[in-house]
Amino acid sequence: MNNKEYLDKDEQDIVESFEKDEWISIPKENQKKYIKAAKKSQQKNKRINIRLTDKDYHDIRVKAMEEGIPYQTLISSIIHKYNKGELKDS
């Protein structure tokens, strides 16, 4: 399983663009500003508490182990995809 499978379409496009050497370096004097902005945009600074049935809790942990990621990361990814309209009912 490759890591691109966990990325949404926009993120995959960015990785592919980078791999094609379509990116250029920014001047050194601007790097700190952009690094700080990038880190801030990725911070997970909100905590939530949710109640799950024992079965759902067990199933999400099993699925996360199958995917090789922490279960909290899987739950966060599901919420992110839902918010972007990428989750579909089966």
C-alpha positions as CSV (number, residue, x, y, z in Angstrom):
1,M,0.0,0.0,0.0
2,N,1.5,3.4,-0.9
3,N,1.2,6.5,1.1
4,K,-0.6,8.4,-1.6
5,E,-3.7,6.4,-1.0
6,Y,-4.3,8.4,2.2
7,L,-4.2,11.7,0.4
8,D,-7.1,13.5,-1.1
9,K,-7.1,14.5,-4.8
10,D,-5.6,18.0,-4.1
11,E,-2.9,16.5,-1.9
12,Q,-2.1,13.9,-4.6
13,D,-1.8,16.7,-7.2
14,I,0.6,18.6,-5.0
15,V,2.8,15.5,-4.5
16,E,2.8,14.7,-8.2
17,S,3.7,18.3,-9.1
18,F,6.6,18.2,-6.6
19,E,7.8,14.9,-8.0
20,K,7.8,16.4,-11.5
21,D,10.2,19.2,-10.2
22,E,7.6,21.9,-10.9
23,W,8.4,23.7,-7.6
24,I,11.1,26.3,-7.0
25,S,12.7,27.3,-3.8
26,I,11.7,30.5,-2.1
27,P,14.3,33.1,-1.0
28,K,16.0,32.3,2.4
29,E,14.6,35.5,3.9
30,N,11.0,34.3,3.4
31,Q,11.4,30.7,4.4
32,K,10.8,31.1,8.2
33,K,7.5,33.0,7.5
34,Y,6.2,30.2,5.2
35,I,7.4,27.4,7.5
36,K,5.6,29.0,10.4
37,A,2.4,29.4,8.4
38,A,2.5,25.8,7.2
39,K,3.0,24.4,10.7
40,K,0.2,26.5,12.1
41,S,-2.2,25.3,9.4
42,Q,-1.5,21.7,10.3
43,Q,-1.7,22.0,14.0
44,K,-4.3,19.8,15.6
45,N,-5.2,21.9,18.5
46,K,-8.8,21.0,19.2
47,R,-9.8,17.9,21.3
48,I,-13.2,16.3,21.2
49,N,-14.7,13.5,23.2
50,I,-17.1,11.1,21.6
51,R,-18.9,8.0,22.8
52,L,-18.9,4.9,20.7
53,T,-20.4,1.5,21.0
54,D,-17.9,-1.2,22.0
55,K,-18.3,-2.7,18.6
56,D,-17.6,0.6,16.7
57,Y,-14.6,1.3,18.9
58,H,-13.2,-2.2,18.3
59,D,-13.9,-2.1,14.5
60,I,-12.2,1.3,14.1
61,R,-9.2,0.1,16.0
62,V,-9.0,-3.0,13.8
63,K,-9.4,-1.0,10.6
64,A,-6.6,1.4,11.8
65,M,-4.3,-1.5,12.5
66,E,-5.0,-2.9,9.0
67,E,-4.1,0.5,7.5
68,G,-1.0,0.8,9.7
69,I,-2.1,4.1,11.3
70,P,-3.2,5.2,14.8
71,Y,-7.0,5.0,15.3
72,Q,-7.2,8.6,16.2
73,T,-5.6,9.5,12.9
74,L,-8.1,7.3,11.1
75,I,-11.1,9.0,12.9
76,S,-9.6,12.5,12.1
77,S,-9.2,11.5,8.4
78,I,-12.8,10.3,8.3
79,I,-14.0,13.6,9.7
80,H,-11.8,15.6,7.3
81,K,-13.1,13.6,4.3
82,Y,-16.7,14.1,5.5
83,N,-16.2,17.8,5.8
84,K,-14.8,18.0,2.3
85,G,-17.7,16.0,0.9
86,E,-15.5,13.0,0.0
87,L,-17.4,10.3,2.0
88,K,-20.2,8.6,0.2
89,D,-22.9,6.3,1.5
90,S,-22.4,2.8,0.4
